[in-house]
Amino acid sequence: MPPSRNNETPPPVMTWPKAMPTLVVAGIFDLLRMFFDMFWFFGPFLAAVAANAAVGGGVTGAVVGGGVGLFAGTLGAPAIEAFGVVMAMAVGLAGWMAIGLILALKNRRIFEANSGNTIWFVAGLMVSEIPLIGALPGLTGSMYRMYHAQIQHDKAALQAYEAGQAAKQLSQSRQQAAALMQMQEQEQAQLAQAEQETANDTAYAEQERAADEEAAEMPADILPFPPVKPREPLVGVPQYTKKAA
C-alpha cells in the first residue's frame, strides 16, 4: 500500500531574525522622536556648533558659538521647545504610520495572532503622542511585545502541526502494517489451499493405482465379468486354416 501524500503545508512561523528589520526601523523613529523631545537641550547646542563652524572656529568661533547657544537657550527657548514638541509628534506619527504600513504589507498575521495586538498598537500610538511621555521608546516596545506574542503563537501552531503530522504518519504506518499482514495472510491461505489440492490429487491418483493393481491381481472366477469363451465353428461353413510355412 503506497503512502498517501499529505498536501498540507506547515504554518508560517515568525522568528526574531525576521522581526529584526521592523524593530530597527521602530528604534530609529524612537531615537528621532527622543531627539526632538529633548530639543530644548540639543537645539541651543546645535545652534552654537553651527555658529562656530560658520565663523571658522578658533577663539572667535567659540565666542560667537557660545553667544548664539546662550541666546537660543534663554530667549529662544520657548520657540525651540515648541519646535521640538511639534517635530517629536510629527516624527512619532510618521513612525507609527510607517510601521503600520510595513506590518500591513509584510506581516498582516501579527494582528491575527493575538487580538490584543491591534488594541496595543492603537493604544501605543495614542500614548506616544503625549509630550514628554512620548520620549520613551514606545514604538520599539510595542513592536517587541507584538512580535513576542506572534512568535509564541506561531511556535505553538508549529508544535501542534508537527504533532498532528506525527500522529498521521503513525496512523498511516499502522494501516500499512495491517494491510501487509492481510496480504501475507491471503498469500498463506492461497498457498495452503494449493498444497491441499495437490495432496488431494496425489491421494486420488494413489487410490486409482491401488484399485488398478488390485483388479489385476484378482482371480478370474471372481472377476466382475465372466471370461470370454473361444468362438465355436459354424456348422456347414468351410473353415479356413492358415497353412504352415
C-alpha positions as CSV (number, residue, x, y, z in Angstrom):
1,M,0.0,0.0,0.0
2,P,1.8,3.2,-1.1
3,P,1.9,6.0,1.4
4,S,-0.7,8.7,0.9
5,R,0.6,12.2,0.1
6,N,0.0,15.0,2.5
7,N,-0.8,18.2,0.8
8,E,-0.9,20.2,4.0
9,T,1.9,22.8,4.3
10,P,3.4,23.8,7.7
11,P,2.1,27.1,9.1
12,P,4.2,30.2,8.6
13,V,6.4,30.9,11.6
14,M,7.7,34.4,12.7
15,T,11.2,34.5,14.2
16,W,13.3,37.2,15.8
17,P,15.6,37.5,12.8
18,K,12.6,38.1,10.6
19,A,11.3,40.7,13.0
20,M,14.6,42.5,13.4
21,P,14.3,44.9,10.4
22,T,10.9,46.2,11.6
23,L,12.4,46.6,15.1
24,V,15.3,48.5,13.7
25,V,13.0,50.9,11.9
26,A,11.0,51.4,15.0
27,G,14.2,52.1,17.0
28,I,15.3,54.7,14.5
29,F,12.0,56.6,14.8
30,D,12.1,56.4,18.6
31,L,15.6,57.9,18.6
32,L,14.5,60.7,16.3
33,R,11.4,61.4,18.5
34,M,13.6,61.3,21.6
35,F,15.9,63.8,20.0
36,F,13.1,66.3,19.2
37,D,11.6,65.8,22.7
38,M,14.9,66.9,24.1
39,F,15.4,69.6,21.5
40,W,15.3,72.2,24.3
41,F,18.8,70.8,25.1
42,F,20.1,69.8,21.7
43,G,18.7,72.9,20.0
44,P,21.0,75.5,21.6
45,F,23.9,73.1,21.4
46,L,23.4,72.6,17.6
47,A,23.0,76.4,17.2
48,A,26.3,77.0,18.9
49,V,28.1,74.4,16.8
50,A,26.6,75.8,13.6
51,A,27.7,79.4,14.5
52,N,31.2,78.2,15.4
53,A,31.5,76.4,12.1
54,A,30.1,79.4,10.1
55,V,32.7,81.8,11.7
56,G,35.5,79.5,11.0
57,G,36.3,78.2,14.5
58,G,39.1,79.4,16.7
59,V,38.5,81.8,19.5
60,T,36.2,84.0,17.5
61,G,34.1,81.0,16.6
62,A,34.0,79.8,20.2
63,V,32.8,83.2,21.3
64,V,30.2,83.6,18.6
65,G,29.0,80.0,19.1
66,G,28.7,80.4,22.8
67,G,26.7,83.6,22.4
68,V,24.4,82.0,19.9
69,G,23.9,79.0,22.1
70,L,23.2,81.1,25.1
71,F,20.7,83.2,23.2
72,A,19.0,80.1,21.9
73,G,18.9,78.5,25.3
74,T,17.4,81.6,27.1
75,L,15.5,83.9,24.9
76,G,14.8,81.4,22.2
77,A,14.0,78.5,24.5
78,P,10.2,78.7,24.1
79,A,10.4,78.7,20.3
80,I,12.9,75.9,20.3
81,E,10.9,73.8,22.8
82,A,7.7,74.3,20.8
83,F,9.5,73.3,17.6
84,G,10.9,70.2,19.3
85,V,7.4,69.2,20.6
86,V,5.8,69.6,17.2
87,M,8.6,67.8,15.4
88,A,8.5,65.0,18.0
89,M,4.8,64.5,17.5
90,A,5.2,64.6,13.7
91,V,8.1,62.1,13.8
92,G,6.2,59.8,16.2
93,L,3.1,59.8,14.0
94,A,5.2,59.2,10.9
95,G,6.9,56.3,12.7
96,W,3.7,54.6,13.7
97,M,2.3,55.1,10.1
98,A,5.5,53.6,8.6
99,I,5.4,50.6,10.9
100,G,1.7,50.1,10.4
101,L,2.3,50.1,6.6
102,I,5.1,47.7,6.9
103,L,3.0,45.3,9.0
104,A,0.1,45.6,6.6
105,L,2.3,44.7,3.7
106,K,4.7,42.2,5.2
107,N,3.2,40.8,8.3
108,R,-0.5,41.1,8.5
109,R,-0.7,38.0,10.6
110,I,0.6,39.9,13.6
111,F,-2.9,41.3,14.1
112,E,-4.4,37.8,13.7
113,A,-2.1,36.0,16.1
114,N,-3.4,37.9,19.1
115,S,-6.5,40.1,19.1
116,G,-4.8,42.3,21.7
117,N,-2.1,43.4,19.3
118,T,-4.5,45.7,17.4
119,I,-5.6,47.3,20.7
120,W,-1.9,47.6,21.8
121,F,-0.9,49.2,18.5
122,V,-3.6,51.8,18.7
123,A,-3.0,52.5,22.4
124,G,0.7,52.8,21.9
125,L,0.1,55.4,19.1
126,M,-2.2,57.5,21.4
127,V,0.2,57.4,24.3
128,S,3.3,58.2,22.2
129,E,1.7,61.4,21.1
130,I,1.7,62.8,24.7
131,P,4.6,65.2,25.2
132,L,7.5,64.1,27.3
133,I,5.9,60.6,27.8
134,G,6.4,60.1,24.1
135,A,10.2,60.4,24.7
136,L,10.2,56.8,25.9
137,P,10.8,54.2,23.2
138,G,7.1,53.3,22.9
139,L,7.1,52.3,19.3
140,T,10.0,49.8,19.8
141,G,8.5,48.5,23.0
142,S,5.1,48.0,21.4
143,M,6.7,46.2,18.4
144,Y,8.7,44.0,20.7
145,R,5.6,43.0,22.6
146,M,3.5,42.4,19.5
147,Y,6.3,40.3,17.8
148,H,6.8,38.3,21.1
149,A,3.1,37.4,21.1
150,Q,3.2,36.4,17.4
151,I,6.3,34.3,17.8
152,Q,4.8,32.4,20.8
153,H,1.5,31.9,18.8
154,D,3.4,30.6,15.7
155,K,5.6,28.4,17.8
156,A,2.5,26.8,19.4
157,A,0.9,26.4,16.0
158,L,4.0,24.7,14.6
159,Q,4.2,22.3,17.5
160,A,0.5,21.4,17.0
161,Y,1.2,20.9,13.3
162,E,4.2,18.7,13.9
163,A,2.2,16.7,16.5
164,G,-0.6,16.2,14.0
165,Q,1.8,15.2,11.3
166,A,3.4,12.6,13.6
167,A,0.0,11.2,14.5
168,K,-0.9,10.9,10.8
169,Q,2.3,9.2,10.0
170,L,1.8,6.8,12.9
171,S,-1.7,6.1,11.7
172,Q,-0.5,5.5,8.1
173,S,2.3,3.2,9.3
174,R,-0.3,1.2,11.3
175,Q,-2.6,1.0,8.3
176,Q,0.2,-0.1,6.0
177,A,1.3,-2.8,8.5
178,A,-2.3,-4.1,8.8
179,A,-2.6,-4.2,5.0
180,L,0.7,-6.0,4.7
181,M,-0.3,-8.6,7.3
182,Q,-3.6,-9.1,5.5
183,M,-1.8,-9.6,2.2
184,Q,0.5,-12.1,3.9
185,E,-2.4,-14.0,5.4
186,Q,-4.1,-14.1,2.0
187,E,-1.0,-15.5,0.4
188,Q,-0.6,-18.1,3.1
189,A,-4.2,-19.1,2.7
190,Q,-3.8,-19.5,-1.1
191,L,-0.6,-21.5,-0.6
192,A,-2.3,-23.8,1.9
193,Q,-5.2,-24.3,-0.5
194,A,-2.9,-25.1,-3.4
195,E,-1.0,-27.6,-1.2
196,Q,-4.3,-29.2,-0.1
197,E,-5.4,-29.5,-3.7
198,T,-2.1,-31.1,-4.6
199,A,-2.4,-33.5,-1.7
200,N,-5.9,-34.4,-2.7
201,D,-4.9,-35.1,-6.3
202,T,-2.0,-37.2,-5.2
203,A,-4.2,-39.2,-2.8
204,Y,-6.8,-39.7,-5.6
205,A,-4.1,-40.9,-8.0
206,E,-2.8,-43.4,-5.4
207,Q,-6.3,-44.7,-4.8
208,E,-6.8,-45.3,-8.6
209,R,-3.4,-47.0,-8.9
210,A,-4.2,-49.2,-5.9
211,A,-7.5,-50.1,-7.4
212,D,-6.0,-51.0,-10.8
213,E,-3.3,-53.2,-9.1
214,E,-6.0,-54.9,-7.0
215,A,-8.1,-55.6,-10.1
216,A,-5.1,-57.0,-12.0
217,E,-4.3,-59.5,-9.2
218,M,-7.9,-60.6,-8.7
219,P,-8.7,-64.3,-9.8
220,A,-10.7,-64.8,-13.0
221,D,-13.5,-66.6,-11.2
222,I,-14.3,-63.6,-9.1
223,L,-13.9,-61.0,-11.8
224,P,-16.9,-58.8,-12.2
225,F,-17.3,-60.0,-15.8
226,P,-17.1,-63.7,-17.0
227,P,-14.2,-64.6,-19.2
228,V,-14.8,-64.6,-22.9
229,K,-15.1,-68.2,-24.4
230,P,-13.5,-69.1,-27.7
231,R,-15.7,-68.9,-30.7
232,E,-17.1,-72.3,-31.9
233,P,-17.0,-73.1,-35.7
234,L,-20.2,-72.8,-37.6
235,V,-21.8,-75.9,-38.9
236,G,-21.8,-76.2,-42.7
237,V,-19.4,-73.4,-43.3
238,P,-16.0,-74.4,-44.5
239,Q,-13.2,-73.4,-42.2
240,Y,-10.0,-71.9,-43.5
241,T,-6.9,-72.5,-41.6
242,K,-3.6,-71.0,-42.1
243,K,-1.1,-73.2,-43.8
244,A,2.1,-73.8,-42.0
245,A,5.1,-72.3,-43.7
